[in-house]
Amino acid sequence: MKLGFWREFETFRQTQRAILLLVLLPSLTVRSACAAPITSNMLTLDDRVSSSSLSSLPYSNPDAPKGGEFSTYELGTFDSLNPLINTGTPVNGTAYLFDSLLSSSLNEPSVSYGLLADQITRDPHDSSWIIFHLNPKAYFSNHQPVTADDVVFTFNTILSKGSPGLRLYYSNIQKITALDRQTVRFDFKHDPVTKTNIKLAFAVGQMSIFSRQDWKKRPFDQVSMVAPLGSGPYLLDKIDSGRSITYRRNPDYWARDLMINRGKYNFDRIKYIYYRDPEVAFQGFKMGQYTFRAEKTSQNDAKNDHFSVMQQGLVTQETIPNKNPITMNGLVFNLRQDNFHDRRVRKAFTEAFDFEWLNKALLNHRYTRLQSYFFNSDLEAKGTPSIEEMAYLTPLLPQFSLDEKNEILNAWLAPTSNGDGFNRDNLLNARQLLLNAGYRYKNGQLVDVQGKIYSIEILCKDANLQRILLPYVRNLKRLGVNATIRLVDTPQYIERVRRFDYDMIVDEFPQTLTPNQEQIGYWGSQSANRQGSLNTAGIQNSAIDQLLNNLMNARDRTAVITITHALDRVLRAEYYMVPLYGLVGNRVMYWNQYRHPNITPNYDLGLDYWWIDSASAKRINQYIGHP
């Protein structure tokens, strides 16, 4: 009876949609008859249309058992359940409370499947608009339906009260309109010639959707520990303020049987435990206080490879391959400070970083130096520019000095040393660069033309980073720079970074295979002076702005790759940060109760598709004393 009702209802909805499109078509765009809008249950950059005949995704196990608890750690503390505003320290995991319009494929770049929106209508030749048709079965955890009005409220709230970075990210949304209870249209600001903004549609599709009713009686832009109402797979279970948070799986989750969710969200509970110190956090793992950790540093790798529970087979260490760009991370220069205006100074500071010695002496040869802002992916620029890249670079070259042009047009590599710990040749190069920039030496100290000593402070929140930074500081001091490290707690660090109150910081810039609006947030001039923005370097470069504009208007995957190569070359040549290092593949360590599908995703760790083996969990819980 229920299935028959839904078949009739879907037929009725399809008829409504057809009528709606006929009514709306003249207002969508004036185009020839051969360029009719298409409706699909997926969004792709290459205009594929699919009926999603898959019964489940290839990296899932539809028969995975449900149950158990997944637990991991975070550093620092928290005081807010809202990560989308510019105040407070948000807790991790709140994304589990919400669904978005689309769900990204973890195997295919530039592919998203419908989630809250079961159908998407757009014109493949005009991406200045898109229509999302909400699934009529979608509801919030209190069983109120998710409506187009909730989508409109969400984005209008983000655009008016969200963090500066988010407001910039979605700034090209011109208008959001609820066409009916289950249909919402987005109109985008666009180039009237190219009419290309399809990647913004992907960005819109990933935003968590809020309930308008839920936020009626409380302010969105204030720190709060009140759990928001969502439509996602988990509910808030327990909070130990500042120390831990636990989410529990919603047994009545509306989308649990969708194709994209089969074999997904298998844990009954997901828990994040917070530690102030990374060494204490690692000891907590060894004691079983939490049971999964992704290794981001090698500090614990070599000396703890054979601790007792690992020798007993209770803990597994595994490297899971992926094809995602390695997160760009580096020592970021704050260009808002006079000290770093001159590119030659930034290049000198880059020469002073001795990765080869660091990797040998402290990192156990386990890391790879990052040579690109999109390292380990097809977006990474290699060798000399192609003819296609030159089409974008040639008009910009007059803006650069001869040295900048040489580095843009040739195969760029980060400075290397012989690993003996002296870094003599690179420091001599750095010294000459500083002299060329107008600095001089007085009593062994670097001074400017007024005789002021060159001083910088590296702001840091992670005590573990000090062992990486101290050798770098020593090299800077050998150049006559008065360099110091300032270690602060997480809330103070977050607030100072929001206000750009630093000389240098270590920052990360996660990348995807579909560079999007986040690139403007990272490198665009318009984000440079917005407090709380992701442009922590304060980059204001018209050539980069032009490449970002080209990237936003890219018509297909080939153009995205070509323009990103050009962008990568300019970013590297400008020395906005000292590139650090990364791991090729995901190195994880976990108590041996977890299992994952034989086929892992190409572009993500895919933890939401893991599950717990109950027999192994029973043995481990007995060992660590859990009930």
N, C-alpha and C positions, 0 to 999 in steps of 0.2 A: 504494500500500500504506500509506504513512505517513498520507496524508489520510484514507483509510478508517478507520484506527485512531483518529484524532482524532475523527472523527464519532461512532464507537461510544463512545469514552471520554466525549465531551461528553454524549451521551444518558444514559450511566450516571451522570454527575455530576449532571445535572438531576434524575434520579430520587432520588439521594441527598439532594439539597437539599430536595426536596419532603417526603421522609420526615423529615428533620431538622427542618424547620419545623413539621410536624405534632406532633413530639415536644416541641419547644420552645415552641410557641404558648401553652400555658397559663401558662408562666413568664414570657413576654414582658410581657404585660399582660392584665388582664381587661377585655375590650371586647365590644361587640356584634358580631354576625356580619358586619355590613356594613362593619366597619373592619378588614378583613384586611390583614396586611402585604403590601407590594409588593416585587418584585425587579426591578431594572433595571441596565443597564450605565452609568448616569449618575446624578449626584446634583444635584437642583435645588431651589431654594427654593420653587418653585410646584408641586411634586409632579408634574412631567412625567415620563412614562415613555417611554423611547425604545429602539429597537433599533439606534440608530446606523447607519442605512442609508447614511450618507455614505461615500464611498470615501476621502476625504481632507478635511481642514479647508479652509475657503474661503480662508484666508490663507497656504496652502502651495502649493508647486510640486512635485507628486509626481515630476516628471521632472528636478528639480534635480540637477546633476552633483555627485558627491562629490570631495573632494580639497582640497589647499592648506591654508594656515595662516591662522587668524584671530588677530590680535594686538592687544592694547590695553594701557592703562596703569592703574596704581594709585599713589596717593601713600602714602608711609610705608615700612613694612617688615613682616615677618611672622616668626613663630617657631613656628607651630602649624598642624596640619592638622585640628584639631577646633574648629569655630566654635561649638559648642553648650555650652561650659563657660565658667566665669567667670575663667579665667586665660589668659595668653598673648595674642598678637596673631595672630588667624587669617588665613590666606591666602585670597584670593578664588578662586572656581571649584570648591570642593569639592562643591557640589551636583551637578556633572556626574558624580560617582562613584556616585551613588545614584539609585534610583527611589523613588517614594512610592506610596501606595495609589491616589491619584487624580491626574489631571492637569487643571489649570484651563483652561477656555476663555478665549482672549484676545479673544473677540468678544462674549460674553454674560456679563453679571454674574450671579453666583450659579449658575454651571453648571460642573460638573466631570465629566470622563469617567473611566471605569475605566482604571487602568494596572496596577499589581501586583494590584489587585482587579478582576477582570473582571465581577463582579456585586456589587450592594449590596442588602441587604434591610432594610427599615424600615417602621414604621407611620407613615403621613402625619399621624396625629392624636396621636401620642405619640413625641416625639423624645428620650425618656429612654434610648433604646438604639439601636444600629445594628449590623448584621452585615456584614462584608466577606468575600467569597468570593475567595480568591487564585487567580490564573491558574495552572493546573498546569504551564504552560510556563515560568514565571518561575524564573530561577536567578541566583545571584551569578556574578561573573566567573570564579570557579574551578569553575563548573558544579555547585556545591551548590545544591539547590532552596531557594527562599524559602518559608518555612513560617509558619504562624500563631504558632509558638513564637518566631520571630524578631521578629514584630510585638509580641508581649507583652514580650519582652526590651527592645526599643527604647523603648517608652513607660514601662515600669517604671524603666529606666535614666534617662531624661529626668526623670521625676518625682522621682527620688532624688538624681541627681548632675548634672543639667543646670544651666545658668545660672539665676539667680533669675527672670529674665524669662520663660524657657521654662517653668519650673515653675509660675509663676503663670498663664501662657497656657493650660496644660493642667490647671490645678488642679481643674476641674470634672469630670475623669474620675474616676469612682468605682471602676471595676473593669474590667480587661481579661481576657478569658477565651478560651483556645484551645479551641474546641468540637470540632475535629478537626484534622488536619494542615494543612488548607487553609481553615479557617473560623475567624474570630476575631470575638468580640462585645465591643463597648464599652458599658458602662453609665455614664450621666452623672448627676451631681447635678442636680436639677431642681426647679422649682416644682411641687408636687404638684397644683396647680390647672390651670396652663397647660400643663405638660408639654412645653414648647418649648425645645429646645436644638439645633436643626438646624444652626445656624451652627458649633457646635463640631464637628460631624461633618465639615464642610468643612475645619476646621483640622486635625483628625486626619488627613484624607486627604492633606494636603500635607507631612507629616513624612517625612524620609528614613528608610528602613528599614535597620537594621544587621543584621549576622550575629552571632548569639549565639556561634557557634564562634570567630569572629575575635577577640572581646574576652575570651575565657576566660583568657588568660595575661597580660593587660596592663590597667592601671587606666584607666578611662574618663575620670576627672576630673583627669588630669595632662597637662600640655603634652607633645605628641609630634609628631615629624616622620615617624612611620611611617605609610605609606599604609593607610587602612582598607579593608577588603573591601566592595565595593558591588555593586549589580546594575544600575548606570546605564550610559549610552551611552558614557562615556569612562573611560579608565584613566590613572593617574598615569604621566607619561613621564619628565620631568626636573625637578630642583629645583636652582636656584642659590640657596643659603640666603639669605633676606632680600632677594633681588634679582629673581628671576623664577621662574615655575613654568609648566610645559607639560603639557597633557593630550593624550592621543592617543585617537582614536576606536576603540572596541572593535569589530572586524569581526564578532565573535561575539555581539553584543548581542542578548539574547533578545527584546526588544520592537521590533526595527527594522522589522518589517512590520505592526505594529498601525496601524489607521486614524489614530490621533492622531499617529503618528510618521512618516507618509509625507511626504516632502519636508522632514524635520527632521533636525538634526544632520548637516549636510553637510560640515563642515570636518574634515579628517584630524587637525588639531592646533589646540588653543586655547591661547594663551600670554598670560600677564599679566606685564608688566614693571613693576617698582617704582622710583619716583623719590622723592627727598626734597623736591624743590622743584618747584612747578607750572610755573615758567618753563622750567626744565631739561627737564621732561616735554614741554612744547610744542616745544622745540627738537629733542628726540628724535623727535617725530612728523615734523617737517619733514625730518629726515635719514633717515626710513624705518626707525628702530629698531623702531617698531610702526606699524600701518597703519589703526587705527580709534580715534576718540575721540568721546565724547559731550560736547558743550560744556555745562558747568554754569555758567560765568561768561563775561562779555563781554570780559574783559581782552585776549584774543587775537583777538577778532572783528574789530574795526574796523582796528587797525593791521596786521593780518596777512591781511586778506581777499585780498590780491593778491600773496602771496609767490610766488617763481618757479615752483615745481612746480605751483601752482594755475593760473598763467597758461599753463602748458604742457598743461593738461588732465589732469595726472597725479593731482590731488587734487580731490575733489568735496565741496561743502558743500551740505547738504540739510536742510530742516525737514520732518519727517514728522508729520502731524497725529495727535492721539489724543484720546480722550474720557475719559481717566483723570483723577482728581483730581490737581492739581499738588501735589507733595510740600510739605507744610507745613513751613516752616523759619523760624526766628526767633531772636532773642536771648532766651534762656530765663532767667527769674529763679529763683534757688534759694530757695524759700519756707522752707527750713530755717534760713535766715539771718534774724535779726531785722530787717535792713534792708528786707526786702521783705514783711513781714507785712501792711502797710497797702496796700489796693488803690489808694488815692489816689497813693501813691508809684509804684506800677507804672504807673498811668495817666500820671503826669507823665513817667516815663522813655519812655513810648511817644510822647508829644507831642514829645519832643526829637529823635526820629529823622526826618530830613528826606529822605524818599525822592525827592521831586520834583527837588530839586537834585542828589541822588546819581545819579538816572537820566539827567539831562541832562549832568552834568559827567564822570561816570566810567563809566556803563553804556551810553552811546550810544543812549539811548531804546529799548533792546531788551527791557526787562523790564516786567512788570506787578506792581503791588503786590498782595500776597495779602490778600484781604478775608474769607477764610473758612478754616477748618481743612479744608475739602473743596472748595477753589476749582476752578472749571472743570468741575463735575459737577452732576448733579441732586441731590446730597446737600447742596449749599451752600444755606444759609438766605438768602433775599432778602426785602426789603421787611418788612412786618409779619407776625406769626405767623398762620397759618391757624386755622380753628376746630379742626381736628384736632390741630395743634400745641398749642393752648391747653389741650386736654384733658390733656396731659402737663405743661405748664408751670404751670397755675393752682394745683395743690396745692403747688408748690414756691415760689411767689412770696413768701409770708410770711417766708421765710428771708433775703430780700435787702433791702438798703437801697433808698431811693427812687431814687437815681441808678442803682443796678444794675437795678432794675425797668425804668426808662426805657430803658436800653440793650438790655435783653433784648427788650422789646416794640416797639421801633422799628427802623427800618432802620439797621444799624450800618455805619459806614465808618471806616477807619483815618484818623487825622489827615492833612490835606494842607496844603502850603505853596504859596507862589507861585513857588518854585524860584529865588529870588534869592540863596540861600545864607545868609541871615540868620535865617530861620525865626522872626521876631520874635513874631508873634501866638501861635504854638504854645508858644514858650518862656515868654511871659507867662502863658499858661494853666497851664503846668507849674509855674511859680514859685508861683502861687496855690494849686495843689493841694498842693504841699509845705508851704506855710504852714498850710493847713487841716489837714494831717496832724500838726501840732504842731512842725514844724521852724522854725528861725529863722536869720537871717544874722548872722554876726559877722566883721567884716573881710573881707567878700565871700565867706566860706565858709559852706556849709550846715552847721548843727550841730543836735544833738538837745537835749532839755531839760536834759541834764547838761553841755552844752557840748562834746560830742565831735564832731569833724569827721566828716561823712558820707563814707565811703570805700568804693569797690568796685573789684574787679579782674575784668576779662573774660578768662577763660581761652581760649586759642586754640592750635590745632596747625597751622594753615595760614597761612603767611606772606602768601599772596595776599589773605587776608581783612583784613589790616591796613589796606589802603587804603580799605576799606568802614567799618572800625571807627573809624579815626582822626577822621573828621569827626563821628561820633557822640560820641566822647569829648570833642571840643572843645565840642560843644553842652552836654554834661553839665557840663563845667567852667564854662561860662557860667552854669549854674544853681547854681554853688558846690559841686558834687560833686567830690570828689577821685577821679577815675576813671583807671584805668590798664589797659593791655593786657599780659597775660603770655603770651608765645609759648613753647611747650614742644614737645618731640619727641613723636611719636605714642605710643610705649609709656607715657611719663609721663602724657600726656593721658588715655589710656584708663584707666590706673590711678586717676588723680585723679577722673575722672568716675564710675568704679565706686564710689568712696568718697564721692561727693557733695562733694568738696573744691574748691568753686568758689563764686563769687558769681553770675557770669553766664557762660553759654556760648552758642555758636551751635549749635543742634541741628536735626535733621530728623525728621519724623514721616511716613513714607510711608503713603499711604492707598490703599484699594481701594474698589471700588463695593459691596463687601459688608462693612461694618464688623463686626468680630468681636471675639474675646477680646483682640486687640491694643489695643483701646480701653481696656480695664481696665488693661493694662500701661502705657499712656500717661498716663491721667488718674485711675485708681482709687485710693482711699485705701489699699487693702490693699497696693499696690505702692510707696507713697511712701517707705518706709524700708527697703526690701529692697535691699541693696547690689547694684549691677549692674543694677537694674531700668531700664526705659525711661521711667519717670516722673521725668525729670530735674528737673522743676520742683518736685517734692515736693507735688503737689496732694492735699489732703484736704478734700473738699467733699461733704457729704451729699446735696445736690441733684444733683450730677454722678453720684454713686454710684447714686442712684435712676434717673436717666436711662440709665445704663449697664446697670442691671438690666432696665429696660424693653427696651433694645435687644437684649440677649441673649435675651429671651423674645419677640421680634417674630415674628409668625406668617407674614407674607408680605412681599413686596417693598415694598408701599405703606407698611406699618407701619415698615419699616426706614428708608425715606426720611423719613417724618414725624418719627420719634424722633431721627434724626440731625440734622434741622433744629433741633429743640429743643436738642439737645446743643451744636450749633455756636453757637447764640445765647448760651448760658450761658458757654461757654469764652471767647468773644470779650469778653463783658461783664466777665469777671473779670481780664482783662489778665495772663495768666500768662506771656506772652512778647510781645516787640515783633515783629510779623509783618514779614518781609522781603519777598522778591520771587521771581518764578519766570518760567519760559518757557512760553508756550502752544505746545504741540507739542514734539517731540523734535528738537533741533538737533544734527546729527551732521556729522562731517568724516571723510573716509576716502580712502585711496589708491584710485584708480579701477579696482580689480580686483573689487570686491564688487558683487553684484546681489541684488535682493530681489523678491518677487512684486509684481505690479501692485496687488493688493489687500493692504493692510497691516492688521494687527489694530487693532481699536478701542481696546484698553486696554493695549497693550504695544508696545514697539519690535519685538519678534519676531525678534531677531537669530539665534535658533536655526533660523530658516527661510531665512536668507540663504545664498548660495553664492558661489563664486569663478569668474569667467570666466577660463579658462586662458590664452587668447591675451593678454588684458590683463595678467594676472599675470606672464606671461613678459616683457613689455615693462617692467613696473615693476621686476621683480627684476633685470633687466639695468641699469636706471637706478640702483637703490640698492645694487647689488653683492651681492645675495643669490644663492646658488646656485640 
